[in-house]
Amino acid sequence: MDLVYFILASYGLTQILVYGKVFNCFRPQKGWLGKLFECPMCIGFWVGTFLFGINGFTELFTFEYNIANLFILGCLSSGTSYVLNMVFGDNGIKISGV
């Protein structure tokens, strides 16, 4: 269950950072940082590393602190956030080509 909670938390935080209107005034618009905040795959990696860093402060998921877990969970967060972003939109499941 730890991985399921981690994936859902990373997807939710990624969606908020990339698309949430509450961050419009803080989200960079130009440069490489602006491009980073437009990409759910890119932000997803950093969200995963952030969540890994705070995993000792939550009971939702617990992972051993080491560099391999940091990298793997960042990649897991990136990939799942991107896939879930491609499958689900504001109006439910995205269906293209129909």
N, C-alpha and C positions, 0 to 999 in steps of 0.2 A: 504494500500500500504506500510505502514511502515514495516510490517512483511516481505513482499516480498523483499523489498530492504535490510532489515537486513539479511535475509536468503541468498540472492545472494552475498552480501558482505562477509558474514562469509564463505560461500562455496569457493569463490574466494581466500580469504586470506588463508584459510586452505590449499587449493590446492597448492598455492605458497609456503607456509612454509614447507609442507610435500614433495612435488615433484619438486619444482622449482630449476633449475640448478644454478640460481643466488645465492642461499643460500648454495650451496654445501660446500663452504669453511668455512661457519659459523655454519652449522648444526652439533650438537653433534653426534658422531658416537657410543659412548660407554656409558654404565651405564644406570640409569633410565631416564636421560634426553634424551639419544639417542633413547631409546624405545618410549618415549613420542613423539618425532619428526617423528617416523615411522608410527604413528597411527592417521588417520584422525578423529577418534572419540575423542581421547584424546586431540589433539591440537584444534579440533573444539570447545570443551568446553572452553578452555582458550581464543580462538579467540572471542567467544561470550561474555565472560566477559570483554575482552578488548574493543570490539565494544560498549558494554553497557557503559563502562567507558568514552568513547569519544563521546557518542551520543549527548551531549550538544554542541559539536563543529561542528556538521553537520546538514544539513537540510534534509538529506535523510530519517532519522528516528528519532523519539523523544519518549523516554520512561521516565517515572518518576523514579527518583533515589531512589531506596529502595532495601533492601537485597533480597526480594522475586523476584523482576524483574531481579536482577543480576543472581540469581540461575536459574530461569526459562529460561532466554535468553541464558545462558550458555548451558543448557540442549537442548534447541531448536537448537542452533547452532551445537552442537555435533551430535544430531540425524540426522538433515537434511544434514550436511556435510558428514556423513557416508553413508546415503542412496544415495545421489547424486553421491558420489564416487563409490558406488557399481553399479550404473546404467550407468554412463558415464565414458568412458576411452579416451585415446588419439585418438582412431580411431572411436569415436562416441559411440552409445549405445552398451553396453557389452551384448553379447548373448553367454551364456555358455550351454553346453550339446547338441549342435547341430552338 
